[in-house]
Amino acid sequence: MKVFDVLSALSEPVRVRLLGLLEVEELGVKELQESLSLPQSTISRHLKVLHGRGLVQKRSAGTSSLFRVTQWDASTSSLWASVRPEVEEIRAADIARMQTVLALRREDSEDFFGRHASRWDALREDLFGRDFLVPTLLSLLPGGLVIADLGCGTGEMLARLAPVSGRLIGVDREPAMLREARQRGDFDLRVGELHDLPIEDAELDLALLVLVLHHVAELPPVFAELARVLKPGGRVVILEMVEHDRTGFRRTMGHKHLGFALESLSAPGLTVKRHQLLERSDDALGPGLQLVVLQREPRRRPT
């Protein structure tokens, strides 16, 4: 019967002392060893009994294990209430040592961050990579937006936006690109040109043009279309190259423009809300990049 298992577990003073700490704090074996001033083998042996009787539970934390008491039923709680006063004096000393151990744990943590502050970004990247950054930032967008990636190519941006968008539209003039994009998700993909978008008037909350405009010969028709398809107050985000002198890009890569000045990336009906030159990556071979955010003028309220 379970009551006898609990009585058996509580018959050993060391196990009672362990429970006296674990009902206060979740602790590892080393912390319990230092708090009780007992060998690690002794701590581990008695923890195994307590865990086997269902009095404590264990969870992994990296390469270590942490222990705490489980949710006891009424009979177990009653037995514990009867036993604990027998070790109250030594339990007070155990808890005092535990508080010292926990204080050192906090100091060790602060020392760790202090020692690694100068290379923290690199250390975090080694541990977790960089893929978590974009989803974290995208989660700041309000839900339910209708977003279009114009010149979507193979749909990389569509895949990244999918978790936070209400509805996604991908437009590209090349059917082969859209076939690749369809492999990334069930998006609303449409064949079309930027100067004649297959999108209804005022359909979009947000439009993206990521390294697309330098392939377009005439920009005014594109900006006219953007003003048409955006809702009042809607925005377009443009990522493009800054002006540069690499004329070979016209021949080797089919570029129609050698980057852009800010004045080239604005038009009537679209207000520049933000312009930012992006920091160059050390391993980047291309020209510098800029980010431009334009907003369609909000509908004026009647006076």
Phi, psi and omega in degrees: 000148186299324183299325179286328175297318180293317178300320179297318180294323183275001180280350182253120183304323180299319180292326177293320177296321177299314179296327179297330176276318186287345173280347180262322189210147171279126188224155173267172183300314182297320179293322176294320179300315181288327181288325182263352182056048180232157179297152180298323181298324178293315179300312183297320181296316182285327175298322179300320179294312182298321179292319179295330178275357179080016181272337176229157175238157186236141172224150181277142175222090186069236179268359183251172175236139177245145184237147171206164181289153176274179174280107185277151174278178186297318183293319179294318179298323179293316178298318180297319179297331179281327186273321189304319181302338182291339181240021187298321183294311180289331178297322178298320178292321178299316182292323178298316177295322179299319179298323176295316178300317181293324177296319177294325177300316180294320179295321178299320180295314179296322178295321179300310181293325177296318181290330187254007185302319186292336180237027185297318181299316180294321179296316180296322178294322177299321183282317192237356184074196180241356187296340181283344186292312183297311177301325179295315180290322180296333180295347177285343179292144174294151181284160172082010181287145170265115187238138176236134171259110187265118192079049191288344180060231183274006171087020181299314180293325178300317180297322180288326182279340187308317183294342186242359184262147173285317178209136183244135176236132175244129179238132175207149181278347184256112178304326180298322177296317181293328176297320177293319180297326181295337178289342182271342181168171182270073182264163174275096186257133185226135174280130179182167178259154181292332180273359179210070189288136177279057185224141182289160175301137176051042181269336191254141167275325187212136175236147179240138173229096187255105178052051182241320191296334180290351175266357185257126183292310184247118183275325184307316178298329179293315181292327175297320178293321178299315179298329181287315189275344179280143171292156172306127184087353178291162186233154171236134179251123183245125171250119183213167176285147169285168178301139181212176184241025181273079185297337179297339179297332179296320184277314188276334186234003176072024180287136177269339182227145174266067184074187187217144163278158182302323182299333180284345186252032176218162186200163177303138180087351180234120184261135176288117179260338182200142173220127184218129171277127183274145178293135181284139172284145182300329184262009181284134180261341184272179177295169177294161183242155176224154178242128180233130176245122178247148179234133173290139182301129178298153177293129182286138176282142178296141181269000000 
